[in-house]
Each structure stands twice: as C-alpha cells, then as structure tokens.
C-alpha cells in the first residue's frame, strides 16, 4: 500500500484520533490532579495560618517573640515569613522588609507576585495579618514556590507520559492499518480475478467479524451466479452442438443432390444459395463455440511470459502476402520486447482478428500499421488502418456478438471477430478500444493499470 493511501486509511485515522483522545484525557487527569492537590494544600495552609495568627495575637510579648523566633530558626528551607509591626507600621521583628498590603482581618490570602525583601525575586506567597490589642500587627506568610515546583514536575511527567503513549497509539494504528490494507488488497485481488471471469474464485476471510459476514454473503451469491451461468452456458453449448449435426447432415445431402443433378436443373441455383446460408450458419455456430471455449479457458489456461512484439512480428509476416495481394502496405513498429503474462495462442488470435479486420476494410493503395510498445509502464498493441473507419455512434456496439458496422455489410464474416478479441483482452486484464485514425480506424489493446 502506498504511503499516501496508508495515511488516508481509516485505521490510521482512528489511531490518530485515539492518540489525540489519550493525550487530552491524560492532560485532563494531570490537570485535575494538580488543581485538586494544590487547592487542598493551600486550603489546609490557610486554615492553619488563620489559627496560628489568632493564637499569636492573643499571646503576651515574650511568648510571641519566642514563637516567632522559633518559626524562623526552624525554617531550614526559608519558606516561612514572620513579621511584627508596631502601630506606626515600623518593623519590630521578622524577615519582611515592609508590611504587605493586605487586610488585617486574620484571613489567609494568596499574593501571586510578592517581593519579601529588596532585590528578592517575586514569588507566590500565602499571607495572613492580624492586629493585637496594643495596635501591633502580626504577619505570617509561607512561600508557595513548592506549588510551582509541583506544577513543573507534573508538566515534565505529563510530557514524558504523553510522548510514549502517543507513539504507541500511532504504532498500533500503523500496524493495524497495514494489516487491514493487506487483507483488503487480498479481497481486491480476488474481486479482480472474479471480474476477469474466474467465477470459481472466492473472497478470502478478513478476520474482521462484521466484514466476514458480508464476505460470506457475497461468496454465497457467487456460488449461485456460477451455478446459473454454468447452466446457461451449457444450454447455449448444447444448442450449438445439436444444431451443428443436423446442419452438417442437410448440407451433405444438398451437396450430394447438387452433384447428381443435371447442369440445366432449375433447382441448382436455390440449392447453391441454401449451401451458402448453411455455411454461414456453421461459421456462426463455430464462432459461438469458440467464444464459449475462450470463456472456459480463462479458468484453466496456464499463463506464461509472452512477448507481444514477437507475436505482432509473426502475424505481420503471416498476413503480408494477403496484404500484398490486395495492394495494401503493411508496416510493423515493434522494436523492443513487450513481455507480459498471458496465453500466446489466445493473444495471437485476438491480434490476428484485428489485423484481418483492418485488411478487410482497407482499400487498395491503403495501409495497415501494427505497433507493440509500452506506455507509462503498460503494454499497448495498436492496429491502425486508413480505411472506412468506425462512426462514433457505433464505436461501442461493434464489440457485441454478430454486430457489424453499417458500411461493412458487403464484407464476409459473422461479425464475431471483434467480440472474440474483446473477450481475450478481458482475460488478459486488457481493454480493447477503437479510436478515429483520421481517416480509418485504430484498434488499441491496452493493459489496465493495477488495482489500488
């Protein structure tokens, strides 16, 4: 499967969606953990600080100073702030250079950018202020830098968790996309085989329960189609065989009667006309049986490597005396080998029908050109003439059985050669088309590009 098709495949898109969903979900979980943890911690600190400042405000001076000193001396990480300001706002004791601009109501508040001392870095801090009976103000604080550190730790953990998670989801998506694409290719190849006429082929199981149910139904349908077409084909073959025997017998009797009849017998002319009509009927029956044989052969023929350029050269040599006798110039353009897998006898018959058709409708002094080459990596065989050509309105109908162009009624044949060539083309995964050669017609056997 090509990379572009793989990227557009549904399994890989689902993998991308799953990876994005997992990233969003994981980010949401981490964000919830962060918010819930920090909010609970800050709420607990606010409660503790409000209680401590309440007790400190009601303590005497000596006990208050010992408590404040103890808080500072035990603060090895330097995250605590204490201060005692007199009624005029002057610092009496503590490590805060200036009094914070917060209400003195004993309620803890978070200040996002607080500068504890001159030259210090602003940081988030939890502060509470409470007035004492003598007018002094006690301030307790705690740095919330730990919250920012926790946020950074969670962000790093999130990044390290998301990348492997997303990579794993995409890897799994790519694996299942390739696996699904491989099974779809197998189904597509089976469908292509069926389209080419092998109705015995069946779609392989995919391993996907829902899809296998559809595949099972399609295979049952193919079983029934094969049975019905087999019955229909056998009826046509039997009719053709049954008709051929009595026609051959009637023809033999008429030939015998014609041989013994006097030369001036008035019945000789009608008998000769009847023999011509019987010959035409036998030709038609033989053509029908040939098409049936080709359609059956598509199931059993063992293909091998054949060179289309060599086949064209052989046929050009075979038809050259006929072209010269008719006064038609025949040219060949097949310098390089064109190797393809196919049945040499069937492909020879298809190209021969095209050449015979071109010679049939090319007048004396005209030309027929045979070409075998590759274009864009696909095999191409062209048979061109400058004869009557094919009207655009009849371009599709001429490949039907017994169809004949309006201008070709005077030519011999049963109108089955192009149908045989088209049947052989489909067997070889090719298409037969007709184009205007201005003047004349150009019949092109063109290889179909591979599916997918």
Secondary structure, DSSP 8 states (H G I E B T S, - for coil): --HHHHHTSHHHHHHHHHHHHHHHHHHHHHHHHHHHHHHHHHHHHHHHHHHHHHHHHTS-HHHHHHHHHHHHHT-TT--EEEEEE-TTS-EEEES-SS--SS-SSS--EEEEEE--STT---EEEEEEEEE-TTS-EEEEEEE-HHHHHHHHHHHHHHHHHHHHHHHHHHHHHHHHHHHHHHHHHHHHHHHHHHHTT-TT------S-HHHHHHHHHHHHHHHHHHHHHHHHHHHHHHHHHHHHHHHHHHHHHHHHHHHHS-TT-THHHHHHHHHHHHHHHHHHHHHHHHHHHHHHHHHH---EEEEHHHHHHHHHHHHHHHHHHHT-EEEEE--S--EEEE-HHHHHHHHHHHHHHHHHH--TT-EEEEEEEEETTEEEEEEEE-SS---GGGTTGGGSTT---GGGTTS-S-S-HHHHHHHHHHHTTEEEEEEE-SSSEEEEEEE-----
